[in-house]
Amino acid sequence: MSRFHQRLREDLKDPEFASAFYEMSVDIALLQVLEQARKTLNVSEKELAERMGVQRSTVTRLFNASHPNPTLDTISDILRALGLQAEIKISPVSPEDAPIPIKATFVPT
C-alpha cells in the first residue's frame, strides 16, 4: 500500500474528514463519468448547456469546479440532455473495495 493510501486510511478514521471525503469523492467520480460520456458522444459543453436550458458557464463550472456539489436534479438533467440513463446498484462493502463508496463507469452502446 502506498504512503498516500496509508495516510488516507488513517485520515478516514476521523468521522468529519471521512464524511467530507466521501461526499466530495462521489460527486467527482460521477461527474468524471458524465464528462467522459459527453466527450464520447461528441457533445460540446455549449451544446449540453443548450439541451439543458442553462448557460454554458454553468456547465463549464460544474465539470471544472474543485468542489462540485451537483444536485440529483442536475445529474438527471445532464443524463436527459445526453440521452442516457443511469443504473444504481447498492451492495455491501467488502474489504477489497476502494474507500470511495461509488463505482461509476460509462458503457457506450
Contact map, one row per residue, 1 for C-alpha under 8 A:
1110110000000000000000000000000000000000000000000000000000000000000000000000000000000000000000000000000000000
1111110000000000000000000000000000000000000000000000000000000000000000000000000000000000000000000000000000000
1111111000000000000000000000000000000000000000000000000000000000000000000000000000000000000000000000000000000
0111111100000000000000000000000000000000000000000000000000000000000000000000000000000000000000000000000000000
1111111110000000000000000000000000000000000000000000000000000000000000000000000000000000000000000000000000000
1111111111000000000000000000000000000000000000000000000000000000000000000000000000000000000000000000000000000
0011111111100000000000000000000000000000000000000000000000000000000000000000000000000000000000000000000000000
0001111111110000000000000000000000000000000000000000000000000000000000000000000000000000000000000000000000000
0000111111111000000000000000000000000000000000000000000000000000000000000000000000000000000000000000000000000
0000011111111100000000000000000000000000000000000000000000000000000000000000000000000000000000000000000000000
0000001111111100110000000000000000000000000000000000000000000000000000000000000000000000000000000000000000000
0000000111111110110010000000000000000000000000000000000000000000000000000000000000000000000000000000000000000
0000000011111110110000000000000000000000000000000000000000000000000000000000000000000000000000000000000000000
0000000001111111110000000000000000000000000000000000000000000000000000000000000000000000000000000000000000000
0000000000011111111000000000000000000000000000000000000000000000000000000000000000000000000000000000000000000
0000000000000111111100000000000000000000000000000000000000000000000000000000000000000000000000000000000000000
0000000000111111111110000000000000000000000000000000000000000000000000000000000000000000000000000000000000000
0000000000111111111111000000000000000000000000000000000000000000000000000000000000000000000000000000000000000
0000000000000011111111100000000000000000000000000000000000000000000000000000000000000000000000000000000000000
0000000000000001111111110000000000000000000000000000000000000000000000000000000000000000000000000000000000000
0000000000010000111111111000000000000000000000000000000000000000000000000000000000000000000000000000000000000
0000000000000000011111111100000000000000000000000000000000000000000000000000000000000000000000000011100000000
0000000000000000001111111110000000000000000000000000000000000000000000000000000000000000000000000000000000000
0000000000000000000111111111000000000000000000000000000000000000001110000000000000000000000000000000000000000
0000000000000000000011111111100000000000000000000000000000000000000000000000000000000000000000000001000000000
0000000000000000000001111111110000000000000000000000000000000000000000000000000000000000000000000001110000000
0000000000000000000000111111111000000000000000000000000000000000000111000000000000000000000000000000000000000
0000000000000000000000011111111100000000000000000000000000000000001100000000000000000000000000000000000000000
0000000000000000000000001111111110000000000000000000000000000000000000000000000000000000000000000000011100000
0000000000000000000000000111111111000000000000000000000000000000000000000000000000000000000000000000000100000
0000000000000000000000000011111111100000000000000000000000000010000000000000000000000000000000000000000000000
0000000000000000000000000001111111110000000000000000000000000010000000000000000000000000000000000000000000000
0000000000000000000000000000111111111000000000000000000000000000000000000000000000000000000000000000000111000
0000000000000000000000000000011111111100000000000000000000000000000000000000011000000000000000000000000001000
0000000000000000000000000000001111111110000000000000000000000010000000000000000000000000000000000000000000000
0000000000000000000000000000000111111111000000000000000000000000000000000000000000000000000000000000000001000
0000000000000000000000000000000011111111100000000000000000000000000000000000000000000000000000000000000001010
0000000000000000000000000000000001111111111100000000000000000000000000000000000001000000000000000000000000000
0000000000000000000000000000000000111111111100000000000000000000000000000000000000000000000000000000000000000
0000000000000000000000000000000000011111111000000000000000000000000000000000000000000000000000000000000000010
0000000000000000000000000000000000001111111000000000000000000000000000000000000001000000000000000000000000000
0000000000000000000000000000000000000111111100000000000000000000000000000000000000000000000000000000000000000
0000000000000000000000000000000000000111111110110000000000000000000000000000000001000000000000000000000000000
0000000000000000000000000000000000000110011111110000000000000000000000000000000000000000000000000000000000000
0000000000000000000000000000000000000000001111111000000100110000000000000000000000000000000000000000000000000
0000000000000000000000000000000000000000000111111100000100100000000000000000000000000000000000000000000000000
0000000000000000000000000000000000000000001111111110000000000000000000000000000000000000000000000000000000000
0000000000000000000000000000000000000000001111111111000100100000000000000000010011000000000000000000000000000
0000000000000000000000000000000000000000000011111111111101100000000000000000000000000000000000000000000000000
0000000000000000000000000000000000000000000001111111111100000000000000000000000000000000000000000000000000000
0000000000000000000000000000000000000000000000111111110000000000000000000000000010000000000000000000000000000
0000000000000000000000000000000000000000000000011111110000000000000000000000110010000000000000000000000000000
0000000000000000000000000000000000000000000000001111111000000000000000000000000000000000000000000000000000000
0000000000000000000000000000000000000000000000001111111101100000000000000000000000000000000000000000000000000
0000000000000000000000000000000000000000000000001100111111100000000000000000000000000000000000000000000000000
0000000000000000000000000000000000000000000011011100011111110000000000000000000000000000000000000000000000000
0000000000000000000000000000000000000000000000000000001111111000000000000000000000000000000000000000000000000
0000000000000000000000000000000000000000000000001000011111111100000000000000000000000000000000000000000000000
0000000000000000000000000000000000000000000011011000011111111110000000000000000000000000000000000000000000000
0000000000000000000000000000000000000000000010000000000111111111000000000000000000000000000000000000000000000
0000000000000000000000000000000000000000000000000000000011111111100000000000000000000000000000000000000000000
0000000000000000000000000000000000000000000000000000000001111111100101000000000000000000000000000000000000000
0000000000000000000000000000001100100000000000000000000000111111100100000000000000000000000000000000000000000
0000000000000000000000000000000000000000000000000000000000011111110100000000000000000000000000000000000000000
0000000000000000000000000000000000000000000000000000000000001111111100000000000000000000000000000000000000000
0000000000000000000000000000000000000000000000000000000000000001111100000000000000000000000000000000000000000
0000000000000000000000010001000000000000000000000000000000000000111110000000000000000000000000000000000000000
0000000000000000000000010011000000000000000000000000000000000111111111000000000000000000000000000000000000000
0000000000000000000000010010000000000000000000000000000000000000001111100000000000000000000000000000000000000
0000000000000000000000000010000000000000000000000000000000000100000111111110000000000000000000000000000000000
0000000000000000000000000000000000000000000000000000000000000000000011111110000000000000000000000000000000000
0000000000000000000000000000000000000000000000000000000000000000000001111111000000000000000000000000000000000
0000000000000000000000000000000000000000000000000000000000000000000001111111100000000000000000000000000000000
0000000000000000000000000000000000000000000000000000000000000000000001111111110000000000000000000000000000000
0000000000000000000000000000000000000000000000000000000000000000000001111111111000000000000000000000000000000
0000000000000000000000000000000000000000000000000000000000000000000000011111111100000000000000000000000000000
0000000000000000000000000000000000000000000000000001000000000000000000001111111110000000000000000000000000000
0000000000000000000000000000000001000000000000010001000000000000000000000111111111000000000000000000000000000
0000000000000000000000000000000001000000000000000000000000000000000000000011111111111100000000000000000000000
0000000000000000000000000000000000000000000000000000000000000000000000000001111111111000000000000000000000000
0000000000000000000000000000000000000000000000010011000000000000000000000000111111110000000000000000000000000
0000000000000000000000000000000000000100101000010000000000000000000000000000011111110000000000000000000000000
0000000000000000000000000000000000000000000000000000000000000000000000000000001111111000000000000000000000000
0000000000000000000000000000000000000000000000000000000000000000000000000000001111111100000000000000000000000
0000000000000000000000000000000000000000000000000000000000000000000000000000001100111110000000000000000000000
0000000000000000000000000000000000000000000000000000000000000000000000000000001000011111000000000000000000000
0000000000000000000000000000000000000000000000000000000000000000000000000000000000001111100000000000000000000
0000000000000000000000000000000000000000000000000000000000000000000000000000000000000111110000000000000000000
0000000000000000000000000000000000000000000000000000000000000000000000000000000000000011111000000000000000000
0000000000000000000000000000000000000000000000000000000000000000000000000000000000000001111100000000000000000
0000000000000000000000000000000000000000000000000000000000000000000000000000000000000000111110000000000000000
0000000000000000000000000000000000000000000000000000000000000000000000000000000000000000011111000000000000000
0000000000000000000000000000000000000000000000000000000000000000000000000000000000000000001111101000100000000
0000000000000000000000000000000000000000000000000000000000000000000000000000000000000000000111111000000000000
0000000000000000000000000000000000000000000000000000000000000000000000000000000000000000000011111000000000000
0000000000000000000000000000000000000000000000000000000000000000000000000000000000000000000001111100000000000
0000000000000000000000000000000000000000000000000000000000000000000000000000000000000000000011111111000000000
0000000000000000000000000000000000000000000000000000000000000000000000000000000000000000000000011111100000000
0000000000000000000001000000000000000000000000000000000000000000000000000000000000000000000000001111100000000
0000000000000000000001001100000000000000000000000000000000000000000000000000000000000000000000001111111000000
0000000000000000000001000100000000000000000000000000000000000000000000000000000000000000000010000111111000000
0000000000000000000000000100100000000000000000000000000000000000000000000000000000000000000000000001111100000
0000000000000000000000000000100000000000000000000000000000000000000000000000000000000000000000000001111110000
0000000000000000000000000000110010000000000000000000000000000000000000000000000000000000000000000000011111000
0000000000000000000000000000000010000000000000000000000000000000000000000000000000000000000000000000001111100
0000000000000000000000000000000011011000000000000000000000000000000000000000000000000000000000000000000111110
0000000000000000000000000000000000000000000000000000000000000000000000000000000000000000000000000000000011111
0000000000000000000000000000000000001001000000000000000000000000000000000000000000000000000000000000000001111
0000000000000000000000000000000000000000000000000000000000000000000000000000000000000000000000000000000000111
